[in-house]
């Protein structure tokens, strides 16, 4: 496989084109990213556990229809569905209401296997509670195995993770436990602030051996930090790469471009490659926004290349 994505899945109801209409959407950053990469032509697998009910079947079908192989399908005993109801204001601002109900469990447990990690090139994880849970333990295990086996390791830090238990500093400490295993880190500006701000990133990268940190900045675009260089990429839209699904399209596109260029390790990265991959991902995020962030709007390689300048 090119990409092995690990983490949470959930059900979104994304606003449709007509007022009051919603699109049922299988979400969660690692799932969205896996689908984005698969739609770009990468051989992609997703590690998740889902229940045998209508929600679980919908999640599995969505993965399969979009070219992602699910490597775990056993339901968990404590099954919960997270549903995010997302609304848009006239200015394009999104608000979220989360509800939880009995249903499919989208969280991985202890079922990350070395043989799955061994047969892939890029290991990606994210959107997973950083508390003392089996899901967090499985995420740490996958990242650690990826590093030990010489894979390219990617991690998407999620805002909800940073607010774990309402104690962002405690969560930041948990994040730092994972960073020694990570090559490529995706963060938003509010997450960077918890980690000490942009000015702290060079020291953080040197301390933990991070090769690339990409900060998505909403309407200002994105900026990459790579070997002492700051690489800015301007946004194409006022509703930029952190809208629902678009950040995942951005990162999925970035990882896809690195694979297109034959990158198999962080040591092969160069500043021109990073800029090219960020530009490619930025177009992918912009295209996703045009489709309201639903999974069918995650763009293909052909669609992204048609819009590259």
C-alpha positions in Angstrom: 0.0 0.0 0.0 1.0 3.6 -0.5 -0.9 4.9 2.5 -2.2 3.4 5.8 -4.5 5.8 7.7 -5.4 5.2 11.3 -8.0 6.9 13.5 -11.5 8.0 14.0 -14.5 7.9 11.7 -17.8 9.7 12.3 -21.0 10.6 10.6 -21.4 14.2 9.4 -24.5 15.9 8.1 -23.1 18.5 5.8 -25.4 21.4 4.6 -26.7 20.7 1.1 -27.3 23.1 -1.8 -30.9 23.8 -0.8 -31.9 25.5 2.5 -32.5 22.9 5.2 -31.1 20.1 3.2 -28.1 17.9 4.4 -25.7 15.5 2.9 -25.0 12.4 4.9 -21.3 12.1 5.0 -18.8 9.6 6.5 -16.2 11.9 8.1 -13.3 12.0 10.5 -9.9 13.4 9.4 -8.1 10.0 8.8 -11.1 8.7 6.8 -11.4 11.8 4.7 -7.7 11.8 4.1 -7.7 8.2 3.1 -10.5 8.8 0.6 -8.7 12.0 -0.7 -5.5 10.0 -1.3 -7.4 7.1 -2.9 -9.2 9.5 -5.3 -5.7 10.8 -6.2 -4.7 7.3 -7.2 -2.9 6.0 -4.1 -3.4 2.4 -2.9 -4.9 3.2 0.5 -6.1 1.4 3.5 -8.0 2.6 6.6 -7.7 1.0 10.0 -10.9 1.4 12.0 -13.5 -0.7 13.7 -17.2 -0.3 13.0 -20.4 -1.9 14.3 -22.6 -4.1 12.3 -25.5 -1.7 12.0 -26.7 0.8 9.4 -24.2 3.4 10.4 -21.3 0.9 10.4 -22.4 -0.5 7.0 -22.7 3.1 5.6 -19.2 3.9 6.8 -17.7 0.7 5.3 -19.5 1.2 2.0 -18.3 4.8 1.7 -14.7 3.7 2.1 -15.0 0.9 -0.4 -16.9 3.0 -2.9 -14.0 5.5 -2.8 -11.3 3.0 -3.3 -10.2 2.6 0.4 -9.6 -0.9 1.8 -10.8 -1.2 5.4 -8.4 -3.5 7.3 -10.5 -3.9 10.4 -14.3 -4.5 10.5 -14.9 -6.2 13.9 -17.3 -4.2 16.0 -16.4 -3.0 19.4 -18.4 -3.7 22.5 -19.1 -0.1 23.4 -20.4 1.3 20.2 -21.1 5.0 19.8 -21.7 7.2 16.8 -20.6 10.8 16.9 -22.8 13.0 14.7 -21.7 16.5 13.7 -24.4 18.8 12.5 -22.8 21.6 10.6 -24.4 24.9 9.6 -23.2 27.7 7.5 -23.8 31.4 8.0 -24.3 33.8 5.1 -20.7 34.8 5.6 -19.6 31.2 5.2 -18.7 30.6 8.9 -19.4 27.1 10.0 -20.8 26.1 13.4 -20.9 22.6 14.8 -23.3 20.7 17.1 -22.1 17.3 18.2 -24.4 14.5 19.4 -23.6 11.0 20.4 -25.9 8.0 20.1 -25.7 4.2 20.1 -24.4 3.0 16.8 -21.2 2.2 15.0 -18.0 2.5 16.9 -15.5 4.4 14.7 -12.5 4.1 17.0 -9.6 1.7 16.5 -8.7 -0.5 19.5 -5.6 -2.7 19.9 -5.8 -4.1 16.4 -3.0 -2.2 14.7 -0.8 -5.0 13.3 2.9 -4.8 12.4 2.3 -6.7 9.1 -0.1 -3.9 8.0 2.4 -1.2 8.8 5.2 -3.2 7.2 3.6 -3.4 3.8 2.9 0.3 3.3 5.0 3.4 2.5 3.2 6.3 4.5 1.7 5.8 7.9 -0.8 8.5 8.8 -2.7 9.0 12.0 -4.9 11.7 13.5 -8.2 12.8 15.0 -7.9 10.4 17.9 -8.5 11.1 21.6 -5.1 11.6 23.3 -6.5 10.4 26.7 -5.6 7.1 28.2 -7.8 5.1 25.8 -7.2 2.0 23.7 -7.6 4.3 20.6 -4.8 6.6 21.8 -2.6 3.6 22.6 -3.2 2.1 19.1 -2.4 5.4 17.5 0.9 5.7 19.4 1.7 2.1 18.6 1.1 2.7 14.9 3.3 5.8 14.8 6.1 4.0 16.7 6.0 1.0 14.4 6.0 3.3 11.4 9.2 5.0 12.6 10.9 1.7 13.6 10.1 0.2 10.2 11.5 3.2 8.4 8.2 4.5 7.0 7.2 8.1 6.2 5.1 9.0 9.3 2.4 11.7 9.1 0.3 13.0 12.0 -2.7 15.4 11.8 -3.2 17.1 15.1 -6.9 17.9 15.7 -8.4 20.8 17.6 -10.6 18.5 19.6 -7.4 16.6 20.7 -5.9 19.9 21.9 -8.9 20.5 24.1 -8.9 17.1 25.6 -10.6 17.3 29.0 -10.6 21.1 28.7 -6.8 21.0 29.6 -4.9 21.9 26.5 -1.6 22.0 28.2 -2.1 18.4 29.4 -3.0 17.4 25.9 0.0 19.2 24.5 2.1 17.1 26.7 0.5 14.0 25.3 1.2 15.3 21.8 4.9 15.7 22.6 5.0 12.1 23.6 4.1 11.2 20.0 6.3 13.7 18.2 9.5 11.6 18.3 7.8 9.2 15.9 6.5 11.8 13.4 8.1 13.1 10.2 5.3 15.3 8.9 3.0 17.2 11.2 -0.2 19.1 10.2 -1.6 21.7 12.6 -4.0 24.6 12.6 -3.1 28.0 14.0 -5.0 27.5 17.3 -3.1 24.2 17.7 0.2 25.9 17.1 -0.6 28.4 19.8 -0.9 25.6 22.3 2.4 24.3 21.3 4.1 27.7 21.8 3.3 29.5 18.6 5.2 29.8 15.3 8.3 31.1 17.0 8.6 27.8 19.0 8.3 25.6 16.0 12.0 25.5 14.9 13.0 24.4 18.4 10.2 21.9 18.6 11.2 20.5 15.2 14.9 20.2 16.2 14.1 18.6 19.6 11.8 15.9 18.2 13.3 15.4 14.8 10.3 16.7 12.8 11.1 17.2 9.1 8.1 19.2 8.0 5.4 21.1 9.9 2.5 22.6 7.9 0.3 25.1 9.6 -3.1 25.8 7.9 -4.2 29.3 8.5 -7.8 29.7 7.2 -8.2 32.6 4.8 -4.4 33.4 4.9 -3.5 30.1 3.3 -0.9 27.7 4.7 2.7 27.9 5.7 5.3 25.1 5.8 8.3 25.0 8.1 11.1 22.9 6.6 14.8 22.8 7.5 14.9 26.4 8.7 12.8 27.7 5.7 9.3 29.2 6.0 7.3 28.3 2.9 4.0 30.2 2.5 1.2 29.2 0.2 -1.6 31.7 -0.5 -5.2 30.6 -0.1 -7.5 30.4 -3.1 -10.6 31.0 -1.1 -11.9 33.0 1.9 -13.2 29.7 3.2 -9.8 28.0 3.0 -8.2 24.7 3.9 -9.7 24.2 7.3 -13.3 24.0 6.3 -15.0 20.7 6.8 -13.1 18.0 4.8 -11.0 20.6 3.0 -8.0 20.3 5.4 -8.1 16.6 4.8 -8.2 17.1 1.0 -5.2 19.5 1.4 -3.1 16.9 3.4 -4.3 14.0 1.3 -3.2 15.9 -1.8 0.2 16.8 -0.2 0.9 13.2 0.7 -0.2 12.0 -2.8 2.1 14.5 -4.5 5.0 13.2 -2.4 4.3 9.7 -3.6 3.9 10.8 -7.2 7.5 12.1 -6.9 8.8 8.8 -5.4 9.3 10.0 -1.9 9.6 7.1 0.6 11.4 8.8 3.4 11.7 12.2 5.1 15.4 12.3 4.0 14.3 12.7 0.4 12.4 15.9 0.9 13.6 19.1 -0.5 12.1 22.7 -0.3 10.9 22.6 -4.0 9.2 19.3 -3.4 7.5 20.6 -0.2 6.3 23.7 -2.1 5.0 21.6 -5.0 3.1 19.3 -2.6 1.7 22.2 -0.6 0.5 23.9 -3.8 -1.1 20.7 -5.0 -2.8 20.2 -1.6 -4.0 23.8 -1.5 -5.8 23.3 -4.8 -7.4 20.1 -3.5 -8.7 21.9 -0.4 -10.1 24.7 -2.5 -11.9 22.3 -4.8 -13.3 20.4 -1.8 -14.8 23.7 -0.5 -16.6 24.2 -3.8 -18.5 21.0 -3.1 -19.4 21.9 0.5 -16.9 19.5 2.0 -18.9 16.3 1.4 -16.9 13.2 0.5 -18.0 13.2 -3.2 -16.3 16.6 -3.5 -12.9 15.3 -2.4 -11.1 15.9 -5.8 -9.4 13.4 -8.0 -5.8 13.8 -9.3 -7.2 14.9 -12.7 -9.5 17.5 -11.2 -6.6 19.0 -9.2 -4.2 19.0 -12.1 -6.8 20.8 -14.3 -6.8 23.7 -11.8 -3.0 24.0 -11.1 -1.6 27.3 -12.4 
